[in-house]
Amino acid sequence: MQLKTRVFELSNGKYRNLSGLAQAMGISVPHIYRVRQGRCGINRKFIVGAVKAFPQYKLDDLFYVVPEGERKESSLSLMSSRADKVIKLREADLSYAEIGRRLGMTREWARQIVRGKPSRQKPPLRSRVMLTASDVAQLLGLHPNTVRRWNEKGILKSYRIGSRGDRRFRRKDIDGFLNQGEM
């Protein structure tokens, strides 16, 4: 079973935006967004804050339990339903700013959804020739600081690029390092 909330539905008429709701609940704005997107569960602090922000409602009005079978939609379907809402609101001649306020997003994000701007995505690690310390750490199952330390000790070879001297590792060198360990 999973605990769900009606706080966001109830806040539309009472609070101007999610920032106002977060302030009334006494929790951070990022926490509000994580709970709303389903990336974070509802904890005790969120429950106490909801009761504080909505004193006229009972606990049963603010929260409900979802059985295991109906647990969650996939994040893809949640995003598409949100995009559908944005498009319908825009067709109703609402401004991007108003759509953002209603759905808890920036007006620029709403504009990008309507215009269909594709999101930037990194290419998969397999296809990249030069890797960052974080990429190498992910491949080797290490912390990025360990990768940097191994580079300073000469265990891994890197190249410095740009005016800041950022480290980049050749994919061929990392593959050779991994093959060397298998022998």
Backbone as a printed PyTorch tensor [residue, N CA C, xyz], in Angstrom:
tensor([[[  0.8380,  -1.1890,   0.0000],
         [  0.0000,   0.0000,   0.0000],
         [  0.8780,   1.2450,   0.0000]],

        [[  0.3390,   2.3020,  -0.5920],
         [  1.0850,   3.5440,  -0.7030],
         [  0.1940,   4.7000,  -0.2620]],

        [[  0.8070,   5.6460,   0.4570],
         [  0.0930,   6.8230,   0.9270],
         [  0.1360,   7.9080,  -0.1400]],

        [[ -1.0180,   8.4410,  -0.4980],
         [ -1.1280,   9.5270,  -1.4750],
         [ -1.7450,  10.7340,  -0.7950]],

        [[ -1.6490,  11.9060,  -1.4430],
         [ -2.1600,  13.1280,  -0.8380],
         [ -3.0510,  13.9170,  -1.7880]],

        [[ -3.9740,  14.6820,  -1.2180],
         [ -4.8330,  15.5870,  -1.9850],
         [ -4.4120,  17.0400,  -1.7630]],

        [[ -3.2930,  17.2450,  -1.1160],
         [ -2.8150,  18.5780,  -0.7610],
         [ -2.6960,  19.4690,  -1.9920]],

        [[ -2.1880,  18.9320,  -3.0910],
         [ -1.9420,  19.7490,  -4.2730],
         [ -3.2450,  20.1860,  -4.9270]],

        [[ -4.2550,  19.3220,  -4.8960],
         [ -5.5600,  19.6910,  -5.4400],
         [ -6.1950,  20.7820,  -4.5910]],

        [[ -6.0680,  20.6650,  -3.2690],
         [ -6.6810,  21.6180,  -2.3540],
         [ -5.9540,  22.9620,  -2.3410]],

        [[ -4.6840,  22.9560,  -2.7000],
         [ -3.9000,  24.1890,  -2.6080],
         [ -4.1840,  25.1580,  -3.7470]],

        [[ -4.8100,  24.6970,  -4.8410],
         [ -5.0410,  25.5660,  -6.0050],
         [ -5.7980,  26.8360,  -5.6480]],

        [[ -6.8530,  26.7310,  -4.8700],
         [ -7.6250,  27.9140,  -4.5220],
         [ -7.0540,  28.6920,  -3.3580]],

        [[ -6.2870,  28.0290,  -2.5140],
         [ -5.8380,  28.6630,  -1.2730],
         [ -4.4670,  29.3200,  -1.4060]],

        [[ -3.5440,  28.6800,  -2.1030],
         [ -2.1850,  29.1990,  -2.2260],
         [ -1.9050,  29.5610,  -3.6740]],

        [[ -1.1810,  30.6410,  -3.8560],
         [ -0.9140,  31.1450,  -5.2030],
         [ -0.0520,  30.1910,  -6.0200]],

        [[  0.9570,  29.5950,  -5.3650],
         [  1.8450,  28.6630,  -6.0650],
         [  2.4070,  27.6660,  -5.0570]],

        [[  3.2380,  26.7510,  -5.5360],
         [  3.7960,  25.7270,  -4.6580],
         [  4.7630,  26.3120,  -3.6320]],

        [[  5.3540,  27.4450,  -3.9600],
         [  6.2490,  28.1040,  -3.0120],
         [  5.4700,  28.5720,  -1.7780]],

        [[  4.2850,  29.1330,  -2.0180],
         [  3.4390,  29.5550,  -0.8980],
         [  2.9780,  28.3690,  -0.0670]],

        [[  2.6680,  27.2690,  -0.7440],
         [  2.2670,  26.0550,  -0.0370],
         [  3.4100,  25.5330,   0.8230]],

        [[  4.6170,  25.5140,   0.2610],
         [  5.7810,  25.0360,   1.0080],
         [  6.0250,  25.8920,   2.2420]],

        [[  5.8840,  27.1910,   2.0950],
         [  6.0910,  28.0900,   3.2230],
         [  5.0410,  27.8390,   4.3060]],

        [[  3.7900,  27.6450,   3.9060],
         [  2.7290,  27.3740,   4.8780],
         [  2.9420,  26.0360,   5.5870]],

        [[  3.5040,  25.0610,   4.8610],
         [  3.7270,  23.7390,   5.4460],
         [  5.0130,  23.6770,   6.2570]],

        [[  5.9080,  24.6500,   6.0470],
         [  7.1720,  24.6530,   6.7870],
         [  8.1760,  23.6510,   6.2410]],

        [[  8.1060,  23.3690,   4.9360],
         [  9.0690,  22.4650,   4.3120],
         [  9.6350,  23.1470,   3.0710]],

        [[ 10.6580,  22.5560,   2.4850],
         [ 11.3220,  23.1780,   1.3460],
         [ 10.5130,  23.0000,   0.0640]],

        [[ 10.7040,  23.9300,  -0.8580],
         [ 10.0280,  23.8700,  -2.1530],
         [ 10.4600,  22.6230,  -2.9400]],

        [[ 11.7730,  22.2760,  -2.9630],
         [ 12.1470,  21.0460,  -3.6740],
         [ 11.4600,  19.7990,  -3.1210]],

        [[ 11.2450,  19.7560,  -1.8060],
         [ 10.5530,  18.6130,  -1.2100],
         [  9.1250,  18.5290,  -1.7430]],

        [[  8.4710,  19.6760,  -1.8420],
         [  7.1060,  19.7220,  -2.3920],
         [  7.1030,  19.1570,  -3.8150]],

        [[  8.0480,  19.6180,  -4.6380],
         [  8.1090,  19.1440,  -6.0220],
         [  8.3870,  17.6450,  -6.0860]],

        [[  9.2990,  17.1450,  -5.2370],
         [  9.6220,  15.7030,  -5.2740],
         [  8.4130,  14.8600,  -4.8960]],

        [[  7.6590,  15.2890,  -3.8810],
         [  6.4640,  14.5360,  -3.4860],
         [  5.4300,  14.5960,  -4.6050]],

        [[  5.2630,  15.7640,  -5.1920],
         [  4.2710,  15.9300,  -6.2500],
         [  4.5890,  15.0650,  -7.4650]],

        [[  5.8660,  14.9530,  -7.8030],
         [  6.2680,  14.1550,  -8.9560],
         [  6.3690,  12.6720,  -8.6320]],

        [[  6.2190,  12.3050,  -7.3660],
         [  6.2840,  10.9060,  -6.9810],
         [  7.6970,  10.3870,  -6.8000]],

        [[  8.6960,  11.2790,  -6.7890],
         [ 10.0860,  10.8580,  -6.6080],
         [ 10.4380,  10.7180,  -5.1330]],

        [[  9.5580,  11.1610,  -4.2540],
         [  9.8210,  11.1200,  -2.8140],
         [  8.5200,  10.7300,  -2.1280]],

        [[  8.6220,   9.8770,  -1.1360],
         [  7.4430,   9.4550,  -0.4000],
         [  6.9700,  10.5250,   0.5720]],

        [[  5.7910,  10.3210,   1.0970],
         [  5.2290,  11.2520,   2.0680],
         [  5.7550,  10.8670,   3.4440]],

        [[  6.4930,  11.7820,   4.0670],
         [  7.0620,  11.4980,   5.3810],
         [  6.2950,  12.2530,   6.4700]],

        [[  6.7440,  12.0760,   7.6920],
         [  6.0660,  12.6750,   8.8440],
         [  6.0450,  14.1990,   8.7580]],

        [[  7.1420,  14.8010,   8.3300],
         [  7.2220,  16.2540,   8.2410],
         [  6.2110,  16.7950,   7.2250]],

        [[  6.0340,  16.0750,   6.1300],
         [  5.0690,  16.4900,   5.1170],
         [  3.6480,  16.4100,   5.6790]],

        [[  3.3450,  15.3590,   6.4080],
         [  2.0100,  15.1880,   6.9870],
         [  1.7190,  16.2880,   8.0020]],

        [[  2.6780,  16.5500,   8.8880],
         [  2.5010,  17.6020,   9.8940],
         [  2.3190,  18.9530,   9.2080]],

        [[  3.1090,  19.2120,   8.1670],
         [  2.9900,  20.4660,   7.4310],
         [  1.6450,  20.6080,   6.7430]],

        [[  1.1260,  19.5180,   6.1940],
         [ -0.1730,  19.5570,   5.5200],
         [ -1.2900,  19.8690,   6.5080]],

        [[ -1.2240,  19.2710,   7.6770],
         [ -2.2300,  19.5290,   8.7080],
         [ -2.1520,  20.9960,   9.1460]],

        [[ -0.9290,  21.5250,   9.2290],
         [ -0.7300,  22.9220,   9.6210],
         [ -1.2420,  23.8690,   8.5280]],

        [[ -1.0190,  23.5420,   7.2660],
         [ -1.4210,  24.4050,   6.1610],
         [ -2.9260,  24.3350,   5.8790]],

        [[ -3.5490,  23.2260,   6.2200],
         [ -4.9790,  23.0410,   5.9760],
         [ -5.6850,  22.6390,   7.2730]],

        [[ -5.7900,  23.5500,   8.2410],
         [ -6.3720,  23.1830,   9.5440],
         [ -7.8600,  22.8430,   9.4660]],

        [[ -8.5570,  23.3040,   8.4310],
         [ -9.9880,  23.0400,   8.3100],
         [-10.2950,  21.6260,   7.8330]],

        [[ -9.2800,  20.8920,   7.3590],
         [ -9.4760,  19.5390,   6.8470],
         [ -9.0080,  18.4960,   7.8520]],

        [[ -9.6680,  17.3350,   7.8190],
         [ -9.2260,  16.2060,   8.6340],
         [ -8.0980,  15.4820,   7.9110]],

        [[ -7.3880,  14.6520,   8.6480],
         [ -6.2760,  13.8900,   8.0790],
         [ -6.7650,  12.9920,   6.9410]],

        [[ -7.9680,  12.4220,   7.1050],
         [ -8.5250,  11.5500,   6.0670],
         [ -8.8590,  12.3110,   4.7850]],

        [[ -9.1100,  13.6240,   4.9150],
         [ -9.3880,  14.4270,   3.7290],
         [ -8.1110,  14.7670,   2.9750]],

        [[ -6.9920,  14.8270,   3.6880],
         [ -5.7210,  15.2200,   3.0850],
         [ -4.9390,  14.0490,   2.4990]],

        [[ -5.1150,  12.8580,   3.0740],
         [ -4.3230,  11.7010,   2.6490],
         [ -5.2180,  10.4890,   2.4540]],

        [[ -4.7920,   9.5950,   1.5620],
         [ -5.5160,   8.3550,   1.3150],
         [ -4.5180,   7.2640,   0.9410]],

        [[ -4.9380,   6.0350,   1.0730],
         [ -4.0850,   4.8800,   0.8070],
         [ -4.5070,   4.2380,  -0.5160]],

        [[ -3.5000,   3.9100,  -1.3330],
         [ -3.7470,   3.2610,  -2.6210],
         [ -3.3210,   1.8010,  -2.5040]],

        [[ -4.1980,   0.8520,  -2.8610],
         [ -3.8160,  -0.5630,  -2.8180],
         [ -2.6630,  -0.8610,  -3.7690]],

        [[ -1.9680,  -1.9450,  -3.5280],
         [ -0.7570,  -2.3020,  -4.2850],
         [ -1.0130,  -2.4380,  -5.7790]],

        [[ -2.1440,  -2.9720,  -6.2020],
         [ -2.4290,  -3.1800,  -7.6120],
         [ -2.5230,  -1.8830,  -8.3980]],

        [[ -2.9900,  -0.8130,  -7.7520],
         [ -3.1570,   0.4690,  -8.4200],
         [ -1.9950,   1.3940,  -8.1160]],

        [[ -0.8700,   0.8620,  -7.7420],
         [  0.2220,   1.6070,  -7.1400],
         [  0.6130,   2.8800,  -7.8570]],

        [[  1.2540,   2.8190,  -8.9990],
         [  1.6470,   4.0360,  -9.6800],
         [  1.6320,   3.8570, -11.1750]],

        [[  1.4160,   4.9790, -11.8280],
         [  1.5640,   4.9900, -13.2680],
         [  3.0460,   5.1200, -13.5680]],

        [[  3.4080,   4.7930, -14.7780],
         [  4.8030,   4.9790, -15.1440],
         [  5.0850,   6.4620, -15.2590]],

        [[  6.3450,   6.8420, -15.0770],
         [  6.6990,   8.2560, -15.1510],
         [  6.4360,   8.8010, -16.5450]],

        [[  6.5280,   7.9530, -17.5580],
         [  6.2680,   8.4030, -18.9200],
         [  4.8120,   8.7960, -19.0810]],

        [[  3.8930,   7.9960, -18.5500],
         [  2.4860,   8.3370, -18.6890],
         [  2.1400,   9.5590, -17.8560]],

        [[  2.8090,   9.7570, -16.6980],
         [  2.5760,  10.9550, -15.9110],
         [  3.0200,  12.1880, -16.6770]],

        [[  4.1650,  12.0930, -17.3520],
         [  4.6570,  13.2200, -18.1140],
         [  3.7370,  13.5150, -19.2920]],

        [[  3.2480,  12.4800, -19.9740],
         [  2.3900,  12.7250, -21.1210],
         [  1.0590,  13.3110, -20.6720]],

        [[  0.5240,  12.8690, -19.5290],
         [ -0.7300,  13.4430, -19.0610],
         [ -0.5280,  14.8970, -18.6580]],

        [[  0.6200,  15.2240, -18.1000],
         [  0.9150,  16.6050, -17.7420],
         [  1.0560,  17.4480, -19.0100]],

        [[  1.7170,  16.8930, -20.0110],
         [  1.8590,  17.6010, -21.2790],
         [  0.4870,  17.8300, -21.9120]],

        [[ -0.3960,  16.8510, -21.8070],
         [ -1.7490,  17.0140, -22.3250],
         [ -2.4730,  18.1530, -21.6240]],

        [[ -2.2910,  18.2440, -20.2950],
         [ -2.9140,  19.3360, -19.5350],
         [ -2.3890,  20.6830, -20.0030]],

        [[ -1.0780,  20.7680, -20.2060],
         [ -0.4750,  22.0260, -20.6590],
         [ -1.0510,  22.4320, -22.0070]],

        [[ -1.1430,  21.4880, -22.9190],
         [ -1.6450,  21.7860, -24.2630],
         [ -3.1160,  22.2040, -24.2200]],

        [[ -3.9260,  21.5260, -23.4110],
         [ -5.3440,  21.8950, -23.2970],
         [ -5.5040,  23.2870, -22.7050]],

        [[ -4.6870,  23.6000, -21.6790],
         [ -4.7710,  24.9300, -21.0750],
         [ -4.3340,  26.0100, -22.0590]],

        [[ -3.3410,  25.7070, -22.8860],
         [ -2.8830,  26.6780, -23.8760],
         [ -3.9390,  26.8900, -24.9520]],

        [[ -4.6320,  25.8190, -25.3300],
         [ -5.7180,  25.9400, -26.3060],
         [ -6.8730,  26.7640, -25.7550]],

        [[ -6.9780,  26.8060, -24.4130],
         [ -8.0080,  27.6250, -23.7650],
         [ -7.5380,  29.0760, -23.6070]],

        [[ -6.4640,  29.4420, -24.3180],
         [ -5.9170,  30.8020, -24.3500],
         [ -5.3710,  31.2830, -23.0070]],

        [[ -4.8360,  30.3700, -22.2070],
         [ -4.1450,  30.7810, -20.9880],
         [ -2.6990,  31.0940, -21.3260]],

        [[ -2.1210,  32.0330, -20.6100],
         [ -0.7200,  32.3840, -20.8440],
         [  0.1760,  31.2860, -20.2700]],

        [[  1.4220,  31.2730, -20.7350],
         [  2.3780,  30.2890, -20.2240],
         [  2.6020,  30.4840, -18.7240]],

        [[  2.6180,  31.7350, -18.2890],
         [  2.8130,  32.0250, -16.8610],
         [  1.6630,  31.4440, -16.0330]],

        [[  0.4310,  31.6090, -16.5100],
         [ -0.7260,  31.0870, -15.7800],
         [ -0.7230,  29.5610, -15.7720]],

        [[ -0.3620,  28.9580, -16.8900],
         [ -0.2670,  27.4940, -16.9540],
         [  0.7740,  27.0100, -15.9540]],

        [[  1.9100,  27.6990, -15.9090],
         [  2.9640,  27.3440, -14.9600],
         [  2.4900,  27.4260, -13.5280]],

        [[  1.7560,  28.4890, -13.1990],
         [  1.2440,  28.6340, -11.8220],
         [  0.2750,  27.5100, -11.4760]],

        [[ -0.5810,  27.1780, -12.4070],
         [ -1.5860,  26.1400, -12.1390],
         [ -0.9710,  24.7470, -11.9840]],

        [[  0.0660,  24.4700, -12.7770],
         [  0.6340,  23.1160, -12.7850],
         [  1.9430,  23.0010, -12.0260]],

        [[  2.4090,  24.1050, -11.4380],
         [  3.6290,  24.0440, -10.6380],
         [  4.8820,  23.8520, -11.4680]],

        [[  4.9860,  24.6100, -12.5580],
         [  6.1720,  24.5350, -13.4090],
         [  6.4990,  25.9410, -13.8770]],

        [[  7.6370,  26.0970, -14.5040],
         [  7.9920,  27.4100, -15.0210],
         [  7.2530,  27.6680, -16.3180]],

        [[  7.0990,  28.9410, -16.6510],
         [  6.4100,  29.2710, -17.9000],
         [  7.2200,  28.8130, -19.1100]],

        [[  8.5550,  28.8230, -18.9550],
         [  9.4140,  28.3740, -20.0520],
         [  9.2200,  26.8860, -20.3150]],

        [[  9.0920,  26.1040, -19.2440],
         [  8.8540,  24.6700, -19.3960],
         [  7.5230,  24.4340, -20.1140]],

        [[  6.4930,  25.1870, -19.7120],
         [  5.1890,  25.0560, -20.3660],
         [  5.3060,  25.4050, -21.8470]],

        [[  6.0500,  26.4710, -22.1660],
         [  6.2290,  26.8740, -23.5560],
         [  6.9370,  25.7810, -24.3620]],

        [[  7.9510,  25.1640, -23.7480],
         [  8.6930,  24.1120, -24.4390],
         [  7.8160,  22.8920, -24.6940]],

        [[  6.9240,  22.5880, -23.7670],
         [  6.0190,  21.4540, -23.9750],
         [  5.0880,  21.7360, -25.1510]],

        [[  4.5450,  22.9520, -25.1910],
         [  3.6160,  23.3050, -26.2670],
         [  4.3230,  23.3350, -27.6130]],

        [[  5.5050,  23.9030, -27.6570],
         [  6.2320,  24.0190, -28.9230],
         [  6.9100,  22.7180, -29.3330]],

        [[  6.9960,  21.7610, -28.4290],
         [  7.5640,  20.4620, -28.7730],
         [  9.0690,  20.4430, -28.8320]],

        [[  9.7300,  21.2840, -28.0460],
         [ 11.1880,  21.2820, -28.0420],
         [ 11.6770,  19.9830, -27.4140]],

        [[ 12.5150,  19.2280, -28.0920],
         [ 13.0000,  17.9690, -27.5160],
         [ 13.9350,  18.2350, -26.3420]],

        [[ 13.9130,  17.3530, -25.3830],
         [ 14.7960,  17.5010, -24.2240],
         [ 16.1990,  17.0350, -24.5870]],

        [[ 17.1880,  17.6900, -23.9930],
         [ 18.5700,  17.2910, -24.2370],
         [ 18.8540,  16.0100, -23.4770]],

        [[ 19.4980,  15.0930, -24.1330],
         [ 19.8970,  13.8630, -23.4710],
         [ 21.3220,  13.5510, -23.8580]],

        [[ 22.0830,  13.0800, -22.8760],
         [ 23.4520,  12.6830, -23.1550],
         [ 23.4360,  11.3900, -23.9680]],

        [[ 24.3710,  11.2540, -24.8840],
         [ 24.4580,   9.9700, -25.5840],
         [ 24.9070,   8.8820, -24.6100]],

        [[ 24.5850,   7.6330, -24.8770],
         [ 24.9970,   6.5700, -23.9610],
         [ 26.5190,   6.4980, -23.8470]],

        [[ 26.9920,   6.0460, -22.6860],
         [ 28.4340,   5.9780, -22.4350],
         [ 29.1580,   5.1300, -23.4730]],

        [[ 28.4960,   4.1050, -23.9970],
         [ 29.1320,   3.2140, -24.9650],
         [ 29.6040,   3.9540, -26.2050]],

        [[ 28.8190,   4.9490, -26.6400],
         [ 29.1230,   5.6080, -27.9050],
         [ 30.0480,   6.8170, -27.7580]],

        [[ 30.3690,   7.2210, -26.5420],
         [ 31.2000,   8.4010, -26.3520],
         [ 32.6700,   8.0480, -26.3650]],

        [[ 33.4690,   8.8840, -27.0170],
         [ 34.9060,   8.6480, -27.1410],
         [ 35.6440,   9.2010, -25.9300]],

        [[ 35.2640,  10.4200, -25.4920],
         [ 35.8920,  11.0500, -24.3290],
         [ 34.9050,  11.0310, -23.1690]],

        [[ 35.4110,  10.6800, -21.9860],
         [ 34.5660,  10.5250, -20.8040],
         [ 35.0170,  11.4760, -19.7060]],

        [[ 34.0690,  11.9250, -18.8820],
         [ 34.3960,  12.7290, -17.7150],
         [ 34.7700,  11.8030, -16.5590]],

        [[ 35.2520,  12.3820, -15.4780],
         [ 35.5910,  11.5840, -14.2920],
         [ 34.3450,  10.8770, -13.7440]],

        [[ 33.2100,  11.5510, -13.8030],
         [ 31.9630,  10.9280, -13.3420],
         [ 31.5640,   9.7440, -14.2140]],

        [[ 31.7530,   9.8840, -15.5220],
         [ 31.4410,   8.7760, -16.4300],
         [ 32.3210,   7.5660, -16.1370]],

        [[ 33.6180,   7.8260, -15.9360],
         [ 34.5580,   6.7370, -15.6400],
         [ 34.2000,   6.0920, -14.3080]],

        [[ 33.8430,   6.9240, -13.3350],
         [ 33.4490,   6.3900, -12.0290],
         [ 32.2350,   5.4820, -12.1630]],

        [[ 31.2940,   5.8720, -12.9900],
         [ 30.1020,   5.0510, -13.2080],
         [ 30.4770,   3.7270, -13.8660]],

        [[ 31.3600,   3.7670, -14.8370],
         [ 31.7830,   2.5370, -15.5170],
         [ 32.5280,   1.5880, -14.5910]],

        [[ 33.3880,   2.1620, -13.7330],
         [ 34.2260,   1.3350, -12.8650],
         [ 33.5890,   1.0390, -11.5120]],

        [[ 32.4650,   1.6640, -11.2290],
         [ 31.8140,   1.4530,  -9.9390],
         [ 32.5850,   2.1100,  -8.7960]],

        [[ 33.1430,   3.2820,  -9.0580],
         [ 33.9440,   4.0070,  -8.0710],
         [ 33.3420,   5.3810,  -7.8210]],

        [[ 33.8980,   6.0690,  -6.8490],
         [ 33.5270,   7.4620,  -6.6020],
         [ 34.3710,   8.3300,  -7.5410]],

        [[ 33.8270,   9.4370,  -8.0500],
         [ 34.6090,  10.3040,  -8.9440],
         [ 35.9290,  10.7860,  -8.3250]],

        [[ 35.9440,  11.0050,  -7.0090],
         [ 37.1940,  11.4260,  -6.3590],
         [ 38.2600,  10.3380,  -6.4560]],

        [[ 37.8580,   9.0660,  -6.4170],
         [ 38.8040,   7.9600,  -6.5600],
         [ 39.3950,   7.9620,  -7.9630]],

        [[ 38.5560,   8.2370,  -8.9610],
         [ 39.0390,   8.3060, -10.3440],
         [ 40.0700,   9.4320, -10.4700]],

        [[ 39.7860,  10.5880,  -9.8770],
         [ 40.7240,  11.7090,  -9.9400],
         [ 42.0420,  11.3620,  -9.2400]],

        [[ 41.9140,  10.6950,  -8.1000],
         [ 43.1130,  10.3060,  -7.3460],
         [ 43.9520,   9.3160,  -8.1490]],

        [[ 43.3100,   8.3370,  -8.7820],
         [ 44.0320,   7.3750,  -9.6130],
         [ 44.7060,   8.0730, -10.7860]],

        [[ 44.0680,   9.1170, -11.3030],
         [ 44.6820,   9.8770, -12.3840],
         [ 45.9380,  10.6030, -11.8930]],

        [[ 45.8570,  11.1820, -10.7110],
         [ 47.0200,  11.8910, -10.1580],
         [ 48.1770,  10.9350,  -9.8560]],

        [[ 47.8460,   9.6810,  -9.4950],
         [ 48.8770,   8.6830,  -9.2150],
         [ 49.4010,   8.0170, -10.4780]],

        [[ 48.7720,   8.2710, -11.6250],
         [ 49.2170,   7.6950, -12.8780],
         [ 48.5830,   6.3580, -13.2120]],

        [[ 47.6150,   5.9120, -12.4360],
         [ 46.9480,   4.6370, -12.7030],
         [ 46.0450,   4.7670, -13.9360]],

        [[ 45.3600,   5.9010, -14.0550],
         [ 44.5250,   6.1880, -15.2180],
         [ 45.0760,   7.4180, -15.9260]],

        [[ 45.0660,   7.3770, -17.2490],
         [ 45.5910,   8.4940, -18.0300],
         [ 44.4350,   9.4020, -18.4400]],

        [[ 44.6370,  10.7240, -18.2660],
         [ 43.6180,  11.6780, -18.6920],
         [ 44.2490,  12.7670, -19.5300]],

        [[ 43.3810,  13.5320, -20.1690],
         [ 43.7960,  14.6720, -20.9760],
         [ 43.0990,  15.8940, -20.4100]],

        [[ 43.8180,  17.0060, -20.3510],
         [ 43.2360,  18.2470, -19.8500],
         [ 42.7400,  19.0560, -21.0380]],

        [[ 41.4920,  19.5180, -20.9430],
         [ 40.9140,  20.2820, -22.0400],
         [ 40.3500,  21.5940, -21.5070]],

        [[ 40.2240,  22.5550, -22.3790],
         [ 39.6060,  23.8270, -22.0320],
         [ 40.4860,  24.6970, -21.1610]],

        [[ 40.0110,  25.9160, -20.9350],
         [ 40.7820,  26.8740, -20.1430],
         [ 40.8290,  26.4800, -18.6670]],

        [[ 39.8360,  25.7230, -18.1930],
         [ 39.8350,  25.2800, -16.7960],
         [ 40.7060,  24.0610, -16.5790]],

        [[ 41.0440,  23.3900, -17.6540],
         [ 41.8510,  22.1810, -17.5270],
         [ 41.0500,  20.9870, -17.0420]],

        [[ 39.8170,  20.8630, -17.5290],
         [ 38.9700,  19.7270, -17.1420],
         [ 39.5810,  18.4160, -17.6110]],

        [[ 39.4040,  17.3670, -16.7920],
         [ 39.9190,  16.0390, -17.1450],
         [ 38.9620,  15.3400, -18.0820]],

        [[ 39.5250,  14.7130, -19.1090],
         [ 38.7640,  13.8290, -19.9700],
         [ 39.5770,  12.5530, -20.1710]],

        [[ 38.8840,  11.4360, -20.1760],
         [ 39.5160,  10.1320, -20.3050],
         [ 39.0740,   9.5330, -21.6270]],

        [[ 40.0130,   8.9590, -22.3670],
         [ 39.6570,   8.2940, -23.6170],
         [ 38.9970,   6.9630, -23.3030]],

        [[ 37.9510,   6.6730, -24.0210],
         [ 37.2230,   5.4210, -23.8190],
         [ 38.1510,   4.2250, -24.0690]],

        [[ 39.0300,   4.3530, -25.0600],
         [ 39.9630,   3.2860, -25.4080],
         [ 40.8990,   2.9880, -24.2230]],

        [[ 41.3620,   4.0410, -23.5270],
         [ 42.2470,   3.8500, -22.3690],
         [ 41.5210,   3.1460, -21.2250]],

        [[ 40.2710,   3.5050, -20.9980],
         [ 39.4950,   2.8890, -19.9140],
         [ 39.2160,   1.4220, -20.2460]],

        [[ 38.8770,   1.1280, -21.4980],
         [ 38.6700,  -0.2680, -21.9010],
         [ 39.9490,  -1.0860, -21.7240]],

        [[ 41.0770,  -0.4790, -22.0710],
         [ 42.3770,  -1.1470, -21.8740],
         [ 42.6610,  -1.4060, -20.4090]],

        [[ 42.3130,  -0.4480, -19.5590],
         [ 42.4910,  -0.6180, -18.1120],
         [ 41.6350,  -1.7790, -17.6030]],

        [[ 40.4030,  -1.8460, -18.0730],
         [ 39.5280,  -2.9440, -17.6480],
         [ 40.0170,  -4.2860, -18.1480]],

        [[ 40.5090,  -4.3550, -19.3820],
         [ 41.0370,  -5.6000, -19.9380],
         [ 42.3000,  -6.0330, -19.2030]],

        [[ 43.1150,  -5.0780, -18.8000],
         [ 44.3420,  -5.3480, -18.0740],
         [ 44.0300,  -6.0280, -16.7400]],

        [[ 42.9260,  -5.6120, -16.1110],
         [ 42.5450,  -6.1920, -14.8170],
         [ 42.0260,  -7.6010, -14.9450]],

        [[ 41.5240,  -7.9890, -16.1180],
         [ 40.9720,  -9.3280, -16.3140],
         [ 42.0620, -10.3750, -16.5080]],

        [[ 43.2580,  -9.9590, -16.8990],
         [ 44.3370, -10.9290, -17.1840],
         [ 44.8630, -11.5700, -15.9500]]])
